């Protein structure tokens, strides 16, 4: 039962993050763009320092490689300052894609039937597209921010689903068919 509690807690955590991320991305796209750019720059600076440290402390045969990696990081930092919109959008798409892939993979572990798995994924995508359509129809100003609106709506729908599924796992309301193999009675 410990595995189910851990998985349920992880689904709840991912769900809450998805809901918060989705709402912020829809409501405050400029703030999120700045947050993404700051996060990308900090990650690149840390990676640059680490690769430079490896260049200084590694074997002589590896020094050139790590020095070139640190130079590449410096170039990326400079480019991120000049092309901040592109870097923020790419980073947001990478994070959203990674979250989507890991969530779908985690959900797939709980399905005993591929048909049920595909039905749930199709339902989530249809719900996301319906929410996006309604958002564009009722709030025309979102057309200018289509990327953040689309990513935010997908994050919101998948976050709500992950939260509900995590609560179902914790309360033991997931059908036996959906439980992992080691938890079946």
N, C-alpha and C positions, 0 to 999 in steps of 0.2 A: 504493500500500500504506500510505502515511502516514495516509490517511483511515481505513482499517480499524483501524490501531493506535490512532489518537485515539479513535475510536468505542468500541473495545474497552476502552481505559483508562477512558473515561467510564462505560461500563456497569459495570466493576469498581468504580469509585468509588461510583456510585449503589447498587450491590449491597451494598458494605460499609456504607455509611451506612444503608441500609434494614435490614440485619441488626442492626446496633448499635442503631438507633432502635427496632426491633421488640422486641428482647430487653429493652432498658431500659424500654420502655413496658409490657411485660407484667410484668417483675420488680419494677420500682420506679415504680409509677404516681404516687405522691405526689411523688417527686423530680422526675419529668418534668413534673408539673403546676406545681411551683415553678419549674422551669427555663423552661417556656413562659411563665409569668407574668412572670418576670424579663426574658426576651427581648422580650416584647410591650411591657413598660414601657420598656425601654431604647430600642427602636425608636420608640415614641411620643415619648419625650423628645427623641431626636435629630431626628425629623421636626418636632417643635414648634420647636426651635431653628432649624432650616433655614428653616421657613416664616416665623418671626419675622425672620430675617435677610433673607429676600426681601421682607418687608413694609417693612423699614427701607430697603433699598437699591434697590427696584424703582421704576419710573416711578410717577408720582402716580396714574395711572388704575388701576394694578394693586395699589396699597398696601392698599386696603380688602379685596380678595379674599384676599391673603396674611395679613392681620391676622385675618380671619374663620377662615381655615384654622388658624392657630396657636391661636386661641381654641377651635376645635373639638377640636384635639389636647389641649389642657389639660383639656377636659371629658372626653374619652376616658380620659386618664390618671387623673382622679379616679374615673370610673366603674369603671376596671379595679381600683382599690384596693378598692372596695366590692363588686364582683361578680367577684371573681377567678376563681371556678370557671367561670363562663360565658365569660369572656375566654380563659382557658387552653384550654377545650374548642373554642371557635371557632377559635383560632389553630392548634391541633393539627389540626383538620379541614381548614383551609385549606392547611397545609403538606402534609398527606397527600394531599389532592386535587391540589395542584399537582405533587407528585412523581409521582403516578399518571398524570396527564394527559401530562406531559412524557415519562415512560418509555414509555407506550403510543405516543405520537407518534414517538418515536425508534425504537421497535421496528417500527412501521409502515413506516419508511423501508427496512428490510431485507427486507421481504416482497415477493415478486413475485406472490403469490397471496393475494387477500383471504380465501379459504377457509382457508388455512393460518394467517393472522393471527388470524382469529376463533376458530379451533380452539385456538391457543395462549392467547389471552385467556380463553376459556371454561375451559380446563384450569387456568389460574392462579386463576381465581375459584372453581372447584370445589375445588381444593386448599386455598385459604384458608378456604372455608366448612367443609370437613371438619376442618381444624385447629382452627377456632373451636368446632365442635361437640364435638370430643374434649376441648378445653380446658375447656369448660363442663361436660361430663359427668364428667371425672375430677378437676376442681378446682372444686367448687361455690362456693368463696369468690369466684371470678371473676365471679359473677353481679352482685355489687355494683359491679364495675368494668367493666361491659360495654363502654363506649365505648373505654376504653384497651385492653381485650383485643381488640376487633375491629380497631381501628387498628393495634395491635401485630402481630397475626397477619397482616394484609394486608401490612404493611411487611416482615415476616419472609419471607413466601412470595415477594413480588415482589423482595426483596433477594437471596434465594438464586437466583432465576431470572436476575436481571440479572448477578450474579456469574458464574454458569455461562456465560451467553451471551457476556459480555465475554471470558472465558477462551477460549471457542471462537473468537471473532473474532480474538483475538491469535495463536492457534495456527494459524489458517487452516483450521479445521475446520467452518466454516459452509458449507453447500452453495452452489454458484454461484448458484442461484436466490434465495438470501437476501441476496446481496451487493448493495450499491447499484449503480446503472447505470454509474457512472464506473469501477467496479472490475472489471467483467466482462471476461474475457479476449477 
